[in-house]
Amino acid sequence: MAHVLLYTRMARVLCILMCSWCHVPAFAWMTPECQNIVRSTCVGHCYPELAGVPCDDIRCKISSDGRDQPKMEHCNCSWNAKMANLLATCDSRADGSVTVFGAGEANISCFRIPAIVRTVKGTLLAFAEARHGGCGDGQVHQIAVRRSIDQGKTWSELTFAAGSDQLFVGNPYPIAMSGGDVALVFVNHTHGHGADLGSGNGVIFSRDDGITWSAPLDISQGFGAATGSLPGPGAGIELGASHRMLVVSHHGAYVNDYISYSDDRGTTWKTIGQTFPKMDEATLADLGGGSVLLNMRHRAENTKGRGVARSQDGGLSWSNITYDSALIGPVCQGSMAAFNGSVFFSNPASSSGRDHLTVRRSDDGGHTWTAKLLIQEGRSAGYSSLVQGPVLDDNHGGILYESTAAGSVDFTVFPLNFQDRDLTVIV
């Protein structure tokens, strides 16, 4: 079929044909119209429900793929203009997600490297790097933060916890402390270079549930060999038994991972002598009783699975690195959280690209993974951060993650008792 332009009233068959191409972002189930549109686009397949959506003339470009199968290349329909009004009544997407940091807001080109914690009061604090002038690693200037006091349904105005035009900071690494305070560890980039060249490390504290933040405390000396390393990304942990604060960080790309700790609520820090060679971005989970699980990115994770080590003494010593073949990834960051007797792990569950962001659950301390839940099917920058504790109620968790909309960061709540379900098709 040669290229043609088709002008017609939208019939049922055309509604079914064009639904995947006439994409409209960010819808919810608050109205039947929202539900119809989401069900027609959320998994990239066409559903007849879209035929019930009122629409006017459409204009489509159709071509052949060489096998006598028509292909819709481009579509504009007049109900696109009506979507602005519909958006006003749709406060989240069909999977329950909301945009926490949107590319372009406050003149910030790009938000990356999400991290989230739940405070003692139940407040959710979401963090991300604010990158100016682009999404490159060398564009990071500040750490943005937003608060939610209603379990992630709505979020406060955008503020900045750390960083300025004179002091570039990155890799937000929050730790929710049992006394109610929140520590935020980060890397300094005072030389203005990219992500592999940190010049030191700092920490700030919030004593009022994330509303205000202290002046930076330089902890570079205490970090020792880890000085200038990049924390996480994600969130750190405070061990339940000892209240020890643990930070995992990495130098450069696939050089070394380090474990640093504080036994005085973040004032002073030490870095243990043991390192994890050729590992990169990493995440920690508190398994209780001094047992800690470490999960690490490395160059061969797409074939060998994620790097893993375990500690039985609160992070002071660790086993040798092994590989979890169940946790295949495209060589990307991952996140862990342990609560309610389970360990949860999130990453792009693909060996070929940063797509299919998935949460997996282990009910035996991370030795085996019994269930998985697809959070986001499409390709993104791939980073995520799991809330270390339930959200909404004891049956749900939360995840902050990089959206398929480049430079934006979303949040969603998911059921904890999943059994190989696809969150993107729940409506």
C-alpha positions as CSV (number, residue, x, y, z in Angstrom):
1,M,0.0,0.0,0.0
2,A,1.5,3.3,-1.0
3,H,1.6,6.2,1.4
4,V,-1.8,7.8,1.7
5,L,-3.5,10.3,3.9
6,L,-6.8,9.1,5.2
7,Y,-9.6,11.6,6.2
8,T,-12.7,10.0,7.7
9,R,-15.0,9.9,10.7
10,M,-13.6,7.7,13.4
11,A,-15.3,4.3,13.0
12,R,-15.0,1.5,15.5
13,V,-12.4,-0.3,13.4
14,L,-10.2,2.8,13.1
15,C,-10.4,3.4,16.8
16,I,-9.1,0.0,17.4
17,L,-6.4,0.5,14.7
18,M,-5.0,3.8,15.9
19,C,-5.1,3.5,19.6
20,S,-1.4,2.6,20.0
21,W,-0.2,5.5,17.9
22,C,-2.4,8.3,19.2
23,H,-0.8,8.1,22.6
24,V,-1.9,10.3,25.4
25,P,0.1,10.2,28.6
26,A,-0.8,10.3,32.3
27,F,-4.3,9.0,32.8
28,A,-6.2,7.4,35.6
29,W,-9.4,5.6,36.3
30,M,-11.2,8.6,37.8
31,T,-13.6,8.7,34.8
32,P,-14.7,6.1,32.2
33,E,-13.0,8.1,29.5
34,C,-9.7,7.9,31.3
35,Q,-10.2,4.2,31.8
36,N,-11.0,3.6,28.2
37,I,-7.9,5.5,26.9
38,V,-5.6,3.8,29.4
39,R,-6.8,0.3,28.6
40,S,-6.2,1.0,24.9
41,T,-2.6,2.3,25.2
42,C,-1.0,1.0,28.4
43,V,0.3,-2.3,27.0
44,G,0.8,-1.3,23.4
45,H,-2.1,-3.3,22.1
46,C,-5.5,-2.2,20.8
47,Y,-8.7,-2.8,22.7
48,P,-12.2,-2.1,21.4
49,E,-13.0,0.0,24.5
50,L,-11.5,3.0,22.7
51,A,-14.4,2.9,20.3
52,G,-16.5,4.3,23.1
53,V,-14.4,7.4,23.5
54,P,-16.0,10.4,21.7
55,C,-13.8,11.8,19.0
56,D,-14.1,13.7,15.8
57,D,-12.1,13.6,12.5
58,I,-8.8,11.8,12.4
59,R,-6.0,12.2,9.9
60,C,-3.7,9.1,9.6
61,K,-0.7,8.2,7.4
62,I,-0.7,4.6,6.4
63,S,2.1,2.7,4.7
64,S,3.0,-0.8,3.8
65,D,5.7,-2.8,5.5
66,G,6.3,-4.8,2.3
67,R,4.2,-7.7,3.3
68,D,0.8,-6.3,2.4
69,Q,0.2,-5.4,6.0
70,P,-0.9,-1.8,6.6
71,K,1.0,0.1,9.2
72,M,-0.2,3.3,10.9
73,E,2.8,5.6,10.9
74,H,1.3,8.8,12.2
75,C,-2.1,9.8,13.6
76,N,-3.6,13.1,14.7
77,C,-7.2,13.3,15.9
78,S,-9.1,16.2,17.1
79,W,-9.8,14.7,20.5
80,N,-6.1,15.3,21.3
81,A,-7.0,18.9,21.9
82,K,-9.7,17.8,24.3
83,M,-7.2,15.9,26.4
84,A,-6.1,18.9,28.4
85,N,-9.6,19.1,29.9
86,L,-9.6,15.4,30.6
87,L,-6.2,15.6,32.2
88,A,-7.7,18.0,34.8
89,T,-9.9,15.2,36.0
90,C,-7.3,12.4,35.9
91,D,-4.9,12.7,38.8
92,S,-2.8,9.6,38.1
93,R,-2.3,6.8,35.6
94,A,-4.1,3.5,35.3
95,D,-1.3,1.8,37.2
96,G,-1.6,4.4,40.0
97,S,1.6,6.2,39.2
98,V,2.1,10.0,39.5
99,T,4.9,12.1,38.3
100,V,7.0,13.5,41.2
101,F,9.7,15.2,39.2
102,G,8.8,16.4,35.7
103,A,11.4,17.3,33.1
104,G,11.4,21.0,32.4
105,E,9.8,22.2,35.7
106,A,11.5,25.0,37.5
107,N,13.7,25.3,34.4
108,I,15.4,22.0,35.2
109,S,16.1,20.0,32.1
110,C,16.2,16.6,33.6
111,F,15.7,14.7,36.9
112,R,17.6,11.5,37.4
113,I,18.9,9.1,40.1
114,P,15.7,8.7,42.3
115,A,15.8,7.9,46.0
116,I,13.0,7.6,48.5
117,V,12.5,6.9,52.2
118,R,9.6,6.7,54.6
119,T,10.1,8.6,57.8
120,V,9.0,7.5,61.3
121,K,5.8,9.7,60.8
122,G,5.0,7.9,57.6
123,T,6.0,10.8,55.4
124,L,7.5,9.9,52.0
125,L,10.5,11.9,51.0
126,A,11.5,11.6,47.3
127,F,14.9,12.8,46.0
128,A,16.4,13.2,42.6
129,E,19.4,14.9,41.0
130,A,18.4,18.2,39.3
131,R,20.4,18.3,36.1
132,H,20.7,21.6,34.2
133,G,21.1,21.8,30.4
134,G,20.6,18.1,29.7
135,C,20.5,14.6,31.2
136,G,24.2,13.9,31.1
137,D,26.0,12.9,34.3
138,G,28.1,16.1,34.2
139,Q,24.9,18.2,34.3
140,V,24.0,17.5,38.0
141,H,24.0,20.6,40.2
142,Q,21.5,20.1,43.0
143,I,19.5,17.5,44.9
144,A,15.7,18.1,44.6
145,V,13.2,16.9,47.2
146,R,9.5,16.6,47.5
147,R,7.4,15.4,50.5
148,S,4.1,13.4,50.5
149,I,2.0,13.2,53.7
150,D,-0.8,11.1,52.0
151,Q,1.1,8.0,50.9
152,G,2.3,9.3,47.6
153,K,-1.0,10.6,46.2
154,T,0.1,14.2,46.2
155,W,3.5,15.9,46.6
156,S,4.7,19.2,48.0
157,E,6.3,22.0,46.1
158,L,9.8,21.4,44.7
159,T,12.6,22.3,47.0
160,F,16.3,21.6,47.1
161,A,18.0,19.8,50.0
162,A,21.6,20.4,48.9
163,G,23.7,21.9,46.1
164,S,24.1,25.2,44.3
165,D,25.7,26.8,41.3
166,Q,28.9,26.9,43.3
167,L,28.7,23.4,45.0
168,F,27.6,20.7,42.6
169,V,26.3,17.6,44.5
170,G,24.8,14.3,43.4
171,N,23.8,10.7,44.2
172,P,21.2,11.5,46.9
173,Y,21.4,8.7,49.5
174,P,18.8,9.3,52.3
175,I,18.6,7.2,55.5
176,A,15.5,7.4,57.6
177,M,16.6,7.1,61.2
178,S,14.6,5.5,64.0
179,G,14.5,8.7,66.1
180,G,12.7,10.5,63.4
181,D,15.6,12.4,61.8
182,V,16.6,11.9,58.2
183,A,20.2,11.9,56.9
184,L,21.1,12.6,53.3
185,V,24.5,11.5,52.2
186,F,25.8,12.7,48.8
187,V,28.9,13.2,46.7
188,N,30.5,16.6,46.0
189,H,31.5,17.6,42.5
190,T,33.2,20.8,43.3
191,H,35.4,20.5,40.1
192,G,32.3,20.4,38.0
193,H,33.2,17.2,36.2
194,G,31.1,14.1,35.6
195,A,29.8,11.3,37.8
196,D,33.0,9.3,38.0
197,L,35.1,12.1,39.6
198,G,33.7,13.0,43.0
199,S,35.8,15.4,45.1
200,G,34.4,14.5,48.5
201,N,31.4,13.5,50.4
202,G,28.9,15.3,52.7
203,V,25.8,14.7,54.8
204,I,22.9,16.9,55.8
205,F,20.2,16.3,58.3
206,S,16.5,17.1,58.6
207,R,15.1,17.2,62.1
208,D,11.5,18.2,61.0
209,D,10.4,15.4,58.8
210,G,12.1,16.6,55.6
211,I,10.9,20.2,55.6
212,T,14.2,21.9,56.3
213,W,17.8,20.7,56.1
214,S,21.0,21.5,58.0
215,A,24.2,22.9,56.6
216,P,26.4,20.3,54.9
217,L,28.8,18.3,57.1
218,D,32.0,17.2,55.4
219,I,32.5,13.5,56.0
220,S,35.2,13.0,53.4
221,Q,38.0,12.2,55.9
222,G,35.9,9.6,57.7
223,F,35.1,7.9,54.4
224,G,38.8,7.3,53.9
225,A,39.5,5.2,50.9
226,A,35.9,5.9,49.8
227,T,36.3,9.6,49.7
228,G,34.7,11.0,46.6
229,S,32.8,7.8,45.9
230,L,29.2,7.9,44.7
231,P,26.7,6.6,47.3
232,G,24.1,4.0,46.2
233,P,22.2,5.1,44.2
234,G,19.0,4.7,46.2
235,A,18.5,4.8,50.0
236,G,20.7,3.7,52.8
237,I,19.7,1.7,55.8
238,E,19.8,2.0,59.6
239,L,20.1,-1.5,61.2
240,G,17.2,-2.2,63.4
241,A,19.1,-3.9,66.2
242,S,22.2,-1.6,66.5
243,H,20.9,1.6,64.8
244,R,24.2,1.5,62.8
245,M,23.9,3.5,59.5
246,L,25.3,1.8,56.5
247,V,26.3,3.4,53.1
248,V,27.5,1.5,50.0
249,S,29.3,3.5,47.4
250,H,31.5,3.1,44.4
251,H,34.5,4.7,42.8
252,G,34.5,5.3,39.1
253,A,32.9,2.8,36.8
254,Y,33.4,-0.9,37.9
255,V,36.5,-0.1,40.0
256,N,35.5,-0.8,43.7
257,D,32.6,-0.8,46.0
258,Y,32.9,0.3,49.6
259,I,31.0,0.0,52.8
260,S,31.0,2.9,55.2
261,Y,29.2,3.1,58.6
262,S,28.3,5.4,61.4
263,D,27.5,4.4,65.0
264,D,26.8,7.9,66.2
265,R,23.8,8.9,64.0
266,G,25.8,10.1,61.1
267,T,28.2,12.5,62.8
268,T,31.4,10.4,62.2
269,W,32.0,7.7,59.6
270,K,34.4,4.9,59.0
271,T,35.0,2.8,55.9
272,I,35.8,-0.9,56.3
273,G,39.0,-2.3,54.7
274,Q,37.2,-4.9,52.6
275,T,36.3,-3.8,49.1
276,F,34.3,-5.3,46.2
277,P,36.5,-5.1,43.1
278,K,34.9,-4.5,39.6
279,M,31.5,-3.8,41.1
280,D,29.5,-0.6,40.7
281,E,26.2,0.9,41.8
282,A,24.9,-1.2,44.7
283,T,22.0,-1.5,47.2
284,L,21.7,-2.9,50.8
285,A,18.9,-4.7,52.7
286,D,18.6,-5.2,56.5
287,L,17.6,-8.8,57.1
288,G,17.6,-8.5,60.8
289,G,19.9,-9.7,63.6
290,G,23.0,-8.1,62.1
291,S,22.4,-9.9,58.7
292,V,22.8,-7.6,55.7
293,L,22.4,-8.3,52.0
294,L,24.5,-6.5,49.4
295,N,23.5,-6.5,45.7
296,M,25.8,-5.0,43.1
297,R,25.8,-3.9,39.5
298,H,28.7,-5.2,37.3
299,R,29.6,-5.5,33.6
300,A,28.5,-9.1,33.2
301,E,25.1,-9.0,35.0
302,N,23.3,-9.6,31.7
303,T,24.7,-13.1,31.6
304,K,25.9,-13.9,35.2
305,G,23.2,-12.0,37.2
306,R,23.7,-9.5,39.9
307,G,26.7,-9.6,42.3
308,V,25.8,-10.5,45.8
309,A,27.6,-10.5,49.2
310,R,26.4,-11.1,52.8
311,S,27.3,-9.8,56.2
312,Q,26.4,-11.4,59.5
313,D,28.0,-8.8,61.8
314,G,26.2,-5.6,60.8
315,G,28.3,-4.8,57.8
316,L,31.8,-5.0,59.3
317,S,32.8,-8.1,57.3
318,W,31.4,-9.7,54.2
319,S,31.4,-13.0,52.3
320,N,33.0,-13.3,48.9
321,I,31.1,-12.1,45.9
322,T,28.7,-14.6,44.3
323,Y,26.3,-14.1,41.4
324,D,22.5,-14.4,41.5
325,S,21.6,-15.8,38.1
326,A,17.9,-15.1,38.8
327,L,18.5,-11.4,38.8
328,I,19.6,-10.8,35.2
329,G,19.8,-7.1,34.1
330,P,21.0,-4.9,31.3
331,V,23.9,-3.6,33.4
332,C,22.0,-1.0,35.3
333,Q,21.2,0.2,38.9
334,G,18.9,-1.8,41.1
335,S,17.2,-1.3,44.5
336,M,16.3,-3.5,47.5
337,A,14.0,-3.2,50.5
338,A,13.4,-5.7,53.3
339,F,10.3,-5.7,55.4
340,N,7.2,-7.8,56.3
341,G,9.4,-10.9,56.2
342,S,10.3,-10.4,52.5
343,V,13.0,-8.9,50.4
344,F,12.1,-6.9,47.4
345,F,14.4,-6.1,44.4
346,S,13.7,-3.8,41.5
347,N,15.6,-3.4,38.2
348,P,15.0,-3.5,34.4
349,A,14.4,-7.2,34.1
350,S,16.0,-7.5,30.6
351,S,19.4,-8.5,29.3
352,S,19.2,-6.3,26.3
353,G,17.8,-2.9,27.4
354,R,16.6,-0.8,30.2
355,D,13.0,-1.8,29.9
356,H,10.5,-4.0,31.8
357,L,11.1,-2.4,35.2
358,T,10.2,-5.2,37.5
359,V,9.9,-5.8,41.3
360,R,10.8,-9.3,42.5
361,R,10.0,-10.8,45.9
362,S,12.0,-13.2,48.0
363,D,10.6,-14.9,51.0
364,D,13.9,-16.6,52.1
365,G,16.3,-13.7,52.6
366,G,17.2,-13.1,49.0
367,H,18.3,-16.7,48.3
368,T,15.5,-17.4,45.8
369,W,12.9,-15.1,44.1
370,T,9.4,-16.5,44.0
371,A,7.4,-13.8,42.3
372,K,7.7,-10.8,40.0
373,L,5.6,-7.8,39.1
374,L,6.0,-5.6,36.0
375,I,5.9,-1.9,37.0
376,Q,6.8,-0.2,33.7
377,E,7.1,-2.0,30.3
378,G,8.7,0.7,28.2
379,R,12.4,1.8,28.0
380,S,13.7,4.4,30.3
381,A,17.0,5.4,32.0
382,G,16.2,2.4,34.3
383,Y,16.9,3.6,37.9
384,S,14.5,3.0,40.8
385,S,14.3,3.2,44.6
386,L,12.0,1.0,46.7
387,V,10.4,2.3,49.9
388,Q,11.8,0.4,52.8
389,G,8.5,-0.3,54.4
390,P,4.8,-0.5,53.5
391,V,2.8,2.3,51.9
392,L,-0.9,2.9,52.3
393,D,-1.3,-0.2,54.5
394,D,0.6,-3.4,55.3
395,N,-0.3,-4.9,52.0
396,H,1.3,-2.4,49.6
397,G,4.8,-1.1,48.8
398,G,6.0,1.9,46.9
399,I,8.6,2.6,44.2
400,L,10.1,5.8,42.8
401,Y,11.5,5.3,39.3
402,E,12.7,6.9,36.1
403,S,9.8,7.3,33.7
404,T,9.6,6.4,30.0
405,A,9.2,10.2,29.7
406,A,12.8,11.1,29.5
407,G,14.1,13.2,32.4
408,S,11.0,12.6,34.6
409,V,10.6,10.5,37.8
410,D,7.4,8.7,38.8
411,F,6.0,7.0,41.9
412,T,3.6,4.2,42.2
413,V,2.2,1.9,44.9
414,F,2.0,-1.8,44.3
415,P,0.6,-4.9,46.1
416,L,3.1,-6.9,48.1
417,N,1.4,-10.3,47.7
418,F,1.9,-10.3,43.9
419,Q,2.3,-13.6,42.0
420,D,3.9,-12.8,38.6
421,R,1.4,-10.1,37.7
422,D,1.7,-7.2,35.3
423,L,0.9,-3.9,37.0
424,T,0.7,-2.0,33.8
425,V,-2.5,-3.8,32.8
426,I,-4.4,-3.4,36.2
427,V,-7.3,-1.0,35.7
